[in-house]
Amino acid sequence: MSVISEENVRGGSSVFKDISADDENLQPTEIESLCMNCFQNGTTRLLLTRIPFFKEVILSSFSCAACGWANTEIQSAGQIQEQGVCYTLRVRTKQDLNREVVKADSATTRIPELDFEIPPFTQKGSLSTVEGLLDRAVSGLEQEQPVRRVCTMMLLL
């Protein structure tokens, strides 16, 4: 994996810009790319940005007009720091599930009240909501369940 750093950019100017709702010049780059669902051409949008108090990231979003499949990812573009940061969010209302979350692929997500944990490197990095994080974990747990049930039944026989 290559890391894009300011030193590697010709001219010394940074390719990473701070996220700002007021910056109209901060536009994603669009490229045509292959849809892995239907194998037609879709559109990938890439944005190199710096999230304040976090780090440099590459935000990518893919959408296919042919089949409607979409995917979003966030990838680290900086060095992994030696020490992590712990953020705690108490979900008290339904609105709290709509809070936006930046989750690195190396992050651990815990819900102690449910004895539930999403270990590091089991999900790709994402820019999502709390509810979206949980939905992704549930989808991962449901994946291949019919096959697992058949295998379990065969072992019991």
N, C-alpha and C positions, 0 to 999 in steps of 0.2 A: 504494500500500500504506500503510495507516495503522499507526502505531506506538502501542501502548497504553503510556502512561507513568503513573507514580504521580501526577503533577501533574494528569492528566486525570480522575482518579477522584474523584467527589464524596466529601467527608468526609476526604480525604487518606490513607485507609487503602489499603494495597497490595492489588491483586487477585492478585498473584503471591506464593505462599508457597514457602518453601524445601522441597525434597524431603526427606522424613524417613519412614523405615519405622515410626517410633513414633507418628506423627501420624494418629490415627484419623479426624480431622475433614477431612483432605485427600481429598475425594472428587471424581471427575470429574462434569461436567455432562452429562446425556444428552439428546439431541434426536433426534426422528424425522427421517430424511432419505431422499432418493431413491437407490436403488441404481443406479449407472450401468451395471451388468452386465445386470440383468433388469428394471429399472424398477419394482420393487416397493419398499415402504417397508422401510428398514433402520434401524439405530441408530448414531448418531455420538456418541462420548464425547470430551469436551474437558476438558483440564486445563491451567490456567494455572499455571506453576510457575517457580521459580528454581533452576537447577542450580548448586550451589556451584562456584566457580572457573570458571564458564562465563558464563551470562547468563540472562535471562528468556526462556522459550520457551512455545509453545503445543503441547501434545501432543494429537494427535487420532487416534482409532481408529474405523474404520467396520466394521460387520459386518452381513451380510444373512442372516437366518434362512431366507429363501426359496430362495436359490441357493448360499449358503455363501461368497460372495465377501467378502474382508476386505482392508482397507488400513490402514496406519498411516503417520503423517507427524509430523515435528517442524518447526515453523516458528519463526523468530526473532521475538521480540516486542520486542527492544531494538535499540539502535543498533549498526550494524556498526562494530567497533573499527578504528582506523587500522592497527594492527599485529596480525598473527595470532600464533598460538602453534603450535609444532611439537611433536607428540607422536610418539614412536617406540616401536613394539611389535615385539619379536622373537618370531615364532611358532616355537616349538621343539617343541611337542607338540600333539596333536589337541585337548587341553583348551584350549589358547590360542585356538583358533578360536571357542570359546564366550564369550570375553570380550565384555562389552557395550561398545558404542561409540556415542557421540553424534556424528553427522556433520552439520555444517551444509551447506546447499546450496552455499555459497561455498568449501567445503573441497576441497583436492586430496588424493587418496589415492594413495600410491606404493608399489609393491613392486619395489624395485631388482633383486632376485634374478631376477625374471621379466621385467624390462623392461616393466612394466605400470603404467599410470597411469589414474586416474579423474579427469578434469579438473573444475575447479569449474563449477557450474551445469549439469552434465549429469545429475545425479540430484537428487531432492528431498532435503531434510534428513530424517534418519531416526534413530531410536533402535533399534539392531539389535545383532547380534553381528558379529564379524569375518567369520564364514562367511556371514551374511546379506548383508553388504555385497558380498562376492564373488559370491554367487548373483545379486544384483540386477544387478551389472555384466555377468555372463554372459548373463542374460536379455535385457538391453538389446542386447548384441552379437548374439545369436541372432535378435532381432526382425527380421522382414521378409527373412530370408536367402533364402528361395525366390524372392521377387520380385527381389532383387538379383542372384541367379544368372541368372534369365531375362534381365534387362536386360544383364548382362555378355555373355551368349551372343549376344544380338541385336547388340551392338556389335562383337563379333568376326566376325560374318557380314558 
